[in-house]
Amino acid sequence: MKLAENMKIVPVAKALDVSSGATNAGDSINMKNFHHATFIVLTGTMGGADTHVKVNSGATAGAATSALTFNYAFGGAAVGTAVAGSTASCDVLAATASSADLSITHGTYDDWMLVVEVDASKMDIANGEEWLTISFDDDDGGATGTLDCVAILEPRYSSNRSITCLA
């Protein structure tokens, strides 16, 4: 499988509850064998308040020690929307921007795709922070909904079968 030989595909969140009081972080990824992480987030119906996307590095799985600035882009429309020759299609990404605390506006981004990119070089490796965690926080209070997230990692060394990067 060509994709699996060149990239590592890691499911990090399935039907993750983004409401307050929930554990809103995806599985942590050990980045010691990877150059880059691309997270593909698919939101469900979001309600109540905005959900905040954050990416952190830490010395252990789940540690959110250092906040990272990441690049991101939303799809051009809700998933399932296609307009021939238009940027108003779900598979056409908007212009890339960067953030360390991105709001997913609940009334705007129901059922959308969000792509988040992080270079491992931005992590605090000097302090042993080789774990990368994406979280979806209810900072404003009252957020509801679920989302799914998959990471695609660029390995330092390619092979036809890689070991796990999860804790």
N, C-alpha and C positions, 0 to 999 in steps of 0.2 A: 504494500500500500504506500504509494509515493508520499502522500501527505504525512503519514505517521513516521516515515523515514527522515523527514526534514523538519518536522515540527512536533511538539508534544501537545496533545489535547487533554485538558484537565477540567472535568466538571467540578465547580466550586460551590454552587448553590442550586438547590432544587426547591421550588415553591417556598422561597425564603420569606418569612413574615416580616414586613417592614414596620409593623405597628409598634407603638411605645411599649416598653417592657419586654419585648421579644429580643432574642439574640440575633442581631442584625448583621453579623459578619459572615462572609463566605469562608470556606476552608482556606487555611494559610498554605502558601506555596514556598518551598525551599528553593531559592533562586541560585544556589551555588553553582549549578551546572547549566545556567541559562543566561542569555544576554538581554532578553526582552520578553515582556508579557503583554498580550493583547487580550483584554476581557471583553466578551460579548455579552451584554446584559439585555434580556428581554423582559420588559415590565408587563404586569397584568393590569387590571383595573386598579388605579391608585385613587385614594380618597382622603378626605379630611385635611391634610396638610402636606407640605412638600417633604420629600425624602432627600437626605443629603448623602452624596457619594463621597467617600474618603478612601485614600489608599495610604497605608502605613507600612513601615518596615519595623522589624523587631528581632531580638536575638533568639526568641523562641516562637513556636507556633502560637498564634493568637495575640502576641504582644503587639501593641500599637504604640511603639516608642517614638518613632519619628514620622511626622506627617510629610507626605511627598506631593509635589506638584506633578500632575499628570496631564496628558493630552487627551482630548475626547471629541467625539462628534456623534450627533444624533442622526438616525435615518431621516429621510425627507418626509415621511408620513407614517401613520400607524401601520403595523405589520399587516400584510394582506392587501395593502393599497398599492396599486400599480397604475401609473399614467405614462403611456408610451411617449418616449422622448422628453420626459419632464423630470425636473428635480423633485417634484412632489410624489415620489415613489419611495416605498419603504427601503429599497435596496440602494438608494443614492444617498451617500453621507453628506451632511452639511459641512460647512467650512470647519476645519480643525481649530479648537481653542484650547486653553489650558486653565487648570484650576487646582486648588488643594481642598476645596469644599464646594462641590457642584450640587445645585438644587435640581431635583427632578420635579417639575411643577405638576401636581396631581391632576389638574384639570386639562393640561396640555399634552402630557406624555403618557396617557393610558395606552397600553399595548404597543409601545414603540421599542425600537432597537437603539441601544447606546453602545458605542465602542469606546473603551478606555485603554490607553496605551501607557506603559511604564518601562523605562530603560533601567536595567539592573544597576547601571553606573550611578544612578541617582540615590541608591540606597546607602545607608551608613555602614558600609562593609568594614571600615576601620574599627568600629565598635562591635563587630560580630553580628550585625543585623542582616542576616541572609534570608529571613522569612518575610514574605510579602502578603499582606492581607487587604482585601477590599471590603468595605463596610457600607451599609445603607442605613443611616441613622435618622431617628425621628427627633431632630433638634428643635423643631418648632412645636412639637406636641400635637397629637391627634392624627398622625399619618396612619393610613391603612393600605393594605394591598399585599401582593406577593410578586416575586420576580425570580427569574432563573438566570444563572451566569455560568459561562464556560470560559476558560482561559486557554489561549493558544500561545505556547512558549517557543522561543527560538533557542535551541540548544547550543551550547558551546562546542559540543562534539556530536555529530550526527551518527546514528546507528539505526538498525532496523527494529530494535526493541529497546526501550528505555526503562529505567527503574522508576519507582514512584517518587514524587516530589512532595507528597502530602504527609502530614504527621500521623 
